[in-house]
Amino acid sequence: MPLIFLMLFVVVPLVELRLLFYVSHEWLGSMGTILLVVMTGMLGAAMARQQGVGILQQMKEAVESGRIPGDELIHGVAILVGGVVLVTPGILTDSVGFALLFPPTRLLVVAWIRRRIRFQVQTVSFGGTTSKGERENSSSPFEGPIRDVQARVVDSEQDSEQDSD
């Protein structure tokens, strides 16, 4: 974890400064580089807002249809990170930000994140059954066969009226 913070707060800013100096000196000049940084920040904020609104709408539709918006949440986080990174001045961070806001490359990032989540999540079965209907080995305090039970709710006022009759 400390290595990640070292890279984020020391290495990335140093690389960004070097790239900005290089672009300024070799290609665009000082004013061109400043204009590039400002324009990518403005474009990034506009793209993040537009795509963020779209993802929020997709999340709303998923919830209304009774589905958990898992993929939409991952896309939303990617858009948020992309927007924040694009507002940060720098060429390397702008590249990462545009990659997260551009849907085809964002799909690749979301697929990678999904794989990482599936790898790290451990499924724990508590008193379940196997595909053959047999009990799995578990530390459940409930032993014996699994029964499917149907029940109905009885109004307590009707119960008390029937008891008094």
C-alpha positions, 0 to 999 in steps of 0.5 A: 500500500505505501508503494501505491501512495509513493507512486500516486503522490511522488512518481506520477507528478514528477512524470507529469511535470517532465511531460509538460516541460517536454511538450511545452519546449518541443511542440506547443510552447508555454501558452499552447501547453497552458491552453491544452491543460485548460481545454482538456480539463473543460472537455473532461468535465463536460464529458464526465457530466454527460456520461455520468447523467447517462449512467445515473439513468441506467442505474435508475432503470435497473433498480426500477426493473428489480435488478441490482445495478452492479455493472452500472456502479462500476461504470459510474466509478470509472466515469467519476475517476476519469472526470477527476483525473481529467481535471487534474493538470497533466498529459499522462492523467489526461490520457488515463481520464479520456480512456475511462470516459471513452466507452470502448476503453472503459468497457475494457477497464470495467471487464478487468475490474469485474475479473478482479472482484470475482477473484477476490470475493469468496463465496461462503455457503451457510447451510446450503445444498449441493446441485444433487440436493445434498447438504454441504459441509457447513458449520450451520447450527441447523441440521436435518433436511431442508423443508420448503414451507408455505405460510399465510399471515393471519390478522391478529384482530380476527384471531382475537375476535374468533377466540372470544366467540 
